[in-house]
Amino acid sequence: AEETFTELKEINKAHPDKKRYSCKICDKTFSQNSFLTAHLVTHTGKKPFTCSTCGKGYNQKSGLMYHMKTHTDEKPFTCVTCGKGHRQKSALKSHMRTHSVEKPFSCLTCGKDFTGKTVLKNHMKIHTGEKPFSCMSCEKRFVNKHSLVVHMRIHTGEKPFSCMTCGRGFSLKGNLVIHMKGHTGEEPLSCTACGKRFLTKSCLNIHMRIHTGEKPFSCTTCEKRFAYKHTLSIHMRTHTGEKPFSCVICGKGFAQKGGLATHKPFSHWNLSKVSVRSFIKKGFLK
């Protein structure tokens, strides 16, 4: 690995630029030679920076530093609006969009807007029916890896979120947050009408529409009003004729996910059991 790294450095010595340092392997440019040198390690496959806690290796020191925060739970980038901490500046930037109307990533199928590209990518699996993550214990399938990890705690009994005060463990971070308020004396946000509790004020405000009857979202075609934006999006399909949820077997489209679920693929009697089983393994069917 050391010889390979030396060879890569020799390749990049040719035609030095005082202002820009360019990698001859991938053409990526850097403002300083030290940055280029650090970048060259990514082409060797070498991972000289190792986590002393779990042994995981990284090709750059910055990657290790970010990883170490997962062990310490350090989140130095704090939202000035709600106080939520983040490990990376980019994560904070994405989070800040939840407090504004900025949702630059739109689903081409249903038109729903999202704050981040990753969130949109996960949402698209709703339309495709893709569930690539499977539980090894009960074979239940999930859209994303995080949902599978959370589900696995049912089988393992793992409770990774521990109270620093009394040591009690929780399988979900949200439950720990609510529990911690019992020690600090801080009351969770409660609905004055039904007593239901919420972690954030924004969630409570949205919930309150059930009791107040507030419907801030209006259809531009028929002026019918809705309490939630996603309900308006579903309603708009009655005007556009859009049917984003399709049966993977016969291609029949549905305006709502529930309609597709009701249209059981098992109603296609000519479909062999082997074919059904293959669809299940691919995660298209439950």
Buried (B, 14 or more C-beta within 10 A) or exposed (E): EEEEBEEBEEEBEEEEEEEEBBBBEEEEBBEEEEEBBBBBBBBBEBBBBEBEEEEBEBBBEEBBEBBBBEEEEEBEBEBEEEEBBBBEEEBBEBBBBBEEEEBEBEBEBBEBBBBBEEBBEBBBBBBBBBBEBBBEEEEBBBBBEEBBEBBBBEEEEEBEBEBEEEEEEBBEEEBBBBBBBEEEEEEBBEBEEEEEEBBBEBEBEBBBBEEEEEBEBEBEEEEEBBBEEEEBBBBBBEEEEBBBBBBBBEEEBBBEBEBBEEBEBEEBEEBEEEEBEEBBEBBBBE
